[in-house]
Amino acid sequence: GIKLLASTYKDRGIAKVTVDGESYSVDMYSASAKYKNVVFQKKDLKSGTHSIKIEYTGKKNSKATGTLTVIDAVDITSGNII
């Protein structure tokens, strides 16, 4: 599995996360600052090679004041990064 940890805050936007060709919108807005917050998680990935892409979209939640995307970490729950 994989976890995406990010800083969330009122000036954060929506990122596009693609895992093995399947895309997800990840909203990084929160009213107060939070760090190393799990904003995306994909469990039960089969053994083997996988791809992940994180993209800035320029989009935002209607409550957000900005579109920043700040990534704190990508956590691989089992396996290795090649």
C-alpha positions as CSV (number, residue, x, y, z in Angstrom):
1,G,0.0,0.0,0.0
2,I,0.9,3.7,-0.2
3,K,0.1,6.7,1.9
4,L,0.5,10.3,0.9
5,L,1.3,12.7,3.8
6,A,0.9,16.4,3.3
7,S,0.6,19.7,5.0
8,T,-3.0,20.9,4.9
9,Y,-4.2,24.5,5.5
10,K,-6.6,27.1,4.3
11,D,-4.3,28.1,1.3
12,R,-3.9,24.5,0.0
13,G,-5.4,23.3,-3.3
14,I,-6.5,20.0,-4.9
15,A,-3.8,17.7,-6.2
16,K,-4.3,14.9,-8.8
17,V,-2.8,11.6,-7.6
18,T,-2.5,8.8,-10.2
19,V,-1.8,5.2,-9.1
20,D,-1.3,2.6,-11.8
21,G,-3.3,4.8,-14.3
22,E,-6.3,5.4,-11.9
23,S,-6.7,9.1,-10.9
24,Y,-7.9,10.6,-7.7
25,S,-8.6,14.2,-6.6
26,V,-6.9,15.0,-3.2
27,D,-8.2,18.1,-1.4
28,M,-5.5,19.5,0.9
29,Y,-7.6,22.2,2.4
30,S,-8.2,22.4,6.2
31,A,-9.2,25.4,8.3
32,S,-6.2,25.0,10.6
33,A,-2.6,24.0,9.7
34,K,-1.9,20.3,10.0
35,Y,1.4,18.6,9.1
36,K,2.1,15.0,8.0
37,N,-1.7,14.5,7.6
38,V,-2.7,11.4,5.6
39,V,-4.5,12.9,2.6
40,F,-4.5,9.8,0.4
41,Q,-4.2,6.1,1.0
42,K,-4.3,3.2,-1.4
43,K,-4.4,-0.2,0.3
44,D,-4.1,-3.8,-0.9
45,L,-1.9,-3.2,-3.9
46,K,-0.8,-6.5,-5.5
47,S,2.9,-7.5,-5.3
48,G,4.9,-6.0,-8.1
49,T,5.9,-2.7,-9.7
50,H,3.5,0.2,-9.4
51,S,3.5,3.8,-10.5
52,I,2.4,6.9,-8.7
53,K,2.2,10.5,-10.0
54,I,1.3,13.6,-8.0
55,E,0.3,16.6,-9.9
56,Y,-0.4,20.2,-9.2
57,T,-3.9,21.1,-10.7
58,G,-4.3,24.8,-9.8
59,K,-7.8,23.9,-8.5
60,K,-9.1,24.5,-5.0
61,N,-11.9,23.8,-2.5
62,S,-14.4,26.7,-2.5
63,K,-13.3,27.4,1.1
64,A,-9.6,27.6,0.3
65,T,-7.7,30.8,-0.2
66,G,-5.1,29.3,-2.5
67,T,-4.0,26.4,-4.6
68,L,-0.7,25.3,-3.0
69,T,0.3,21.6,-2.9
70,V,2.8,20.7,-0.2
71,I,3.9,17.1,0.1
72,D,5.5,16.0,3.4
73,A,6.1,12.3,2.6
74,V,5.2,9.3,0.6
75,D,4.9,6.2,2.8
76,I,5.3,2.8,1.3
77,T,3.5,0.4,3.7
78,S,5.3,-2.6,2.3
79,G,7.8,-3.0,-0.4
80,N,10.6,-0.8,-1.9
81,I,11.0,2.3,-4.1
82,I,12.9,1.5,-7.2
